[in-house]
Amino acid sequence: MPTDPKGRIEPGYDTHIFVCGHERNESASRPSCAKRNSLDLMRQLKLLVKASDMKNIRVQKSGCLDFCEFGTTCVVYPEGTWYSLEDSEAVEELFRCLKEGKISKKHLLEINS
């Protein structure tokens, strides 16, 4: 039986963060997160988490989360909190809130009907 290289004894993460990396072509009628530098924002968050003392947290690219009209989309589980990450400052704020165990209310994804 193989052993986990990170020493984990059961599957899963305490916190799992998905950042939309979907890219639509230029002629698409809808925007896409990748064209808003979502992968750079994801890498920034990943590096912040890796450099911290936060354990059992995973940051990764997702496919389309289907809310691209509202900015770079990010969702954090297990709570299922959705965010719109506009820039590096938003990523840093989200990271601070994650570290403190809080929700970043400033960057919550808001859908105006």
Buried (B, 14 or more C-beta within 10 A) or exposed (E): EEEEEEEEEEEEBEBBBBBBBBBBEEEEEEBBBBBBBBBBBBBBBBEBBEEEEBEEBBBEBBEBBEBBEBBBBBBBEEEEBBBBBEBEEBBEBBBEBBBEEEBBEEBEBEEEE
